[in-house]
Amino acid sequence: MSDHDDLTFTEPVHLDLEFRDGRSGGTILHLRQGLFPAAVVVPSTEGWHSSFTRLDALLATTW
């Protein structure tokens, strides 16, 4: 259980993902999320960082 498990949302949260061609054949992901209360910014950022760290580790072992 994290310190932020008690956060609840009363309004929709929008997530916008945009994929662009990157250099050397890679892909750039632009991710925008919001709007939500200021109290959610840090836990949301931490959550995305954690998710991408785990994805990076998984891809490093499978590609």
C-alpha positions as CSV (number, residue, x, y, z in Angstrom):
1,M,0.0,0.0,0.0
2,S,1.4,3.4,-1.0
3,D,1.0,6.7,0.8
4,H,-1.3,7.8,-2.0
5,D,-3.9,5.0,-2.0
6,D,-6.5,7.2,-0.3
7,L,-6.7,9.6,-3.3
8,T,-10.0,9.6,-5.2
9,F,-11.1,11.4,-8.3
10,T,-14.5,13.1,-8.7
11,E,-13.8,14.3,-12.3
12,P,-12.6,12.4,-15.4
13,V,-8.9,12.4,-16.0
14,H,-7.8,12.7,-19.6
15,L,-4.8,10.9,-21.0
16,D,-3.3,11.8,-24.4
17,L,-0.7,9.6,-26.0
18,E,1.1,10.7,-29.1
19,F,3.6,8.5,-31.0
20,R,6.1,10.1,-33.3
21,D,8.9,8.7,-35.4
22,G,12.2,9.1,-33.6
23,R,15.8,9.1,-34.7
24,S,17.3,5.9,-36.0
25,G,13.9,4.2,-36.4
26,G,12.8,4.6,-32.8
27,T,9.6,5.9,-31.5
28,I,9.0,9.0,-29.3
29,L,6.1,8.8,-26.9
30,H,4.5,12.1,-25.7
31,L,2.2,11.5,-22.8
32,R,0.0,14.2,-21.2
33,Q,-2.4,13.5,-18.3
34,G,-4.7,15.8,-16.4
35,L,-6.3,17.9,-15.3
36,F,-6.4,16.8,-11.7
37,P,-5.8,18.3,-8.2
38,A,-2.3,19.4,-7.3
39,A,-2.1,16.6,-4.6
40,V,-2.2,14.0,-7.5
41,V,0.7,15.4,-9.5
42,V,3.5,13.8,-7.5
43,P,1.9,10.3,-7.2
44,S,0.9,10.3,-10.8
45,T,4.5,11.3,-11.9
46,E,5.9,8.6,-9.6
47,G,3.5,6.0,-11.0
48,W,4.4,6.8,-14.6
49,H,8.1,6.7,-13.9
50,S,7.7,3.4,-12.1
51,S,5.7,1.9,-15.0
52,F,8.3,3.0,-17.6
53,T,11.2,1.8,-15.5
54,R,9.6,-1.7,-15.3
55,L,8.7,-1.7,-19.0
56,D,12.4,-0.7,-19.8
57,A,13.6,-3.6,-17.7
58,L,11.2,-6.0,-19.3
59,L,12.2,-4.9,-22.8
60,A,15.9,-5.2,-22.0
61,T,15.4,-8.9,-21.2
62,T,13.2,-9.7,-24.2
63,W,14.6,-7.6,-27.1
